Amino acid sequence: MIGIVSVTEKGDKLADKIQSKLGGVVIKKSESKDFNLDNSTAFCFEKFKLIVFVSSTGIAVRGIAKYLKGKAEDPGIVVVDVCNNFTISLISGHLGGANRLTNEISKILENTPVITTATDNLDMEAPDMVALNNNLIIEDLKKAKDIASRLVNNEEVYFIDDRKIIECPRGYIESERLRDNTLWITNKDERRDRVLKLIRKDIVLGIGCRRDTESEKLYKFIEEALKENNISLASVKIISSIDIKIDEKAILDLAENLKANLKLFSKEEISRIEDKYEGSTFVKKTVGVKAVSEPVVELTGAKLIVNKIKKDGMTLSIGCLI
């Protein structure tokens, strides 16, 4: 949702037009006896990921200055001048979405978009935009800035997508091997100083564990297993298990810590495919099926890439979404 702040009656009409097309909440100085720019800005920073000021850029800058934290956290900030000449991308053009919103509002209001991001003006896709457009995680924002700078300066920047899903963007050189100044789309754990990873969340963890396993113990087990298999923790998209684990704190905490979705399957679903995998009579007596971690990976639609690993009453199987 968008927060729209209008400081003049003339600007109110523009704010209403933006809201009618894009939704959001409009805050108007003209309709508030105790309007305060600082309070309105603080409210918008707390509630919205995109903020539009229908005002001068000076008013907008004064309003937002003390609330800015950094490009990874700041909302996208756009300014529309009250005479409707320009829509200006002010802050967080890429990650915050201000550039995209600027173009949308400019079309609605039929004015001129102003975007000063160098890569956009050169019709190149900066690393943070590659990440944003493909739901990837940026490993290091400083490296992203360095790569963008090299693109703007016409220096060689290489591009590798391990799965060859994303087409090589304009300005990059597609490569088959890692080298300095490479944008690398991967789920690998490996790191290099002059290589920027954009991490694809495509890993599924199938997990079984004894009741009341400690959260820290399970997390450490997963962390070590992924590291041994050169898989990034950040690439985990789904944690899967049997549905009797719906209240298993260790599994719930793991999903939360890894920002992963939790998918649980019934023993009836698992029983249809359990014979494909090595099983245990103890597990069969305990949960009603002889195997959990491998079948639940298959049930998510992932391809099994690491077979069952066992340790201290915990089991892990790893899959990759196709």
Residue, then its C-alpha position, 0 to 999 in steps of 0.5 A: m500500500i502507498g502513503i500519499v502526503s499532500v501539503t496544498e489544496k492544489g496538490d490534493k487533486l493529484a493525490d486523489k487521482i493517484q489514489s483512485k488508480l493505485g489505492g493507498v492512504v492520502i494524508k492532506k494538510s488541507e483536511s487536518k487542523d493539526f497537520n504536522l509534516d514530521n508526524s505524517t512522515a513518521f506514520c508513513f515510514e511505519k506503515f508503508k513501503l512506498i511514499v508519495f509526496v505531492s509537494s516540492t522536493g525540498i519539503a519531501v527531503r526535510g520530511i524524510a531526512k531523519y528517518l532514512k536508514g539505508k537502501a536496504e531498509d528505506p521505503g521508495i520515495v516519490v515526489v510529484d510537484v503540485c503543478n504536475n510537471f514532474t514525477i521524481s524518483l527521490i529515494s530507494g529507486h531500485l530496492g524500494g520500488a521508487n523508479r517503478l512507481t515513478n513511471e506508473i504515476s507519470k503515466i496516470l498524471e501524464n507528466t514527465p518522469v524524472i529518474t536519475t539512476a545511472t543504470d536505468n538511464l543507460d538502459m542497463e539492469a543494475p544488480d539490485m534490479v536483477a534481484l528485485n525482478n527475479n525474487l533473489i537475495i542480494e548477498d552484499l549491497k556494497k558489492a552490488k554498488d561496485i558492480a553497478s559502478r562498473l556497468v556505468n563505467n563500461e567495465e567488464v562485468y560477467f554474468i552466470d546463472d547456475r540454472k540458466i533461467i535468467e537471460c543475461p542482462r544488457g551490459y553484462i558478459e555471459s560466462e561459463r566460469l567464475r571470475d572477478n567482477t561476476l554477478w552470480i545467480t546461485n544457491k551455493d554457499e561459496r563466497r568470493d571477494r569480487v563476485l556478487k551472489l544473488i541467491r535463488k531461494d529454491i531449496v527444500l529441506g525435508i526434516g524429521c526429528r524426535r519430539d522436543t528436539e532443541s531448536e538450537k540443536l536442529y538449527k546447528f545440524i541444518e547449518e552444518a549439513l548445508k555447509e558440507n553440501n555447499i548450499s546457502l542457508a539463505s536459499v532455503k525456500i521450504i521446510s517440509s515435514i509430517d503434519i504431526k510436527i505442526d507444533e514442533k518448536a524446533i521446526l517452527d523456529l527453523a522456518e522462521n529463522l530461515k524465512a522459509n515456508l512451512k509445508l506439512f504432509s499427512k501420513e496418508e500422503i507420505s504412505r503413497i510414496e514411502d516405499k521408494y525410500e529407506g525406512s525405519t520400523f521405529v519411525k513407523k511405530t512412532v508416526g505411522v510411516k517408515a520414512v519422512s524426510e525424503p518423501v516430504v521433499e518429493l511431495t513439495g515437487a522438488k528434486l532430491i539432491v541430497n539423500k537422508i542425513k541422520k544425526d542424534g534423532m534428527t534426519l534431513s533430506i535436501g531437494c531443489l525446486i525444478 
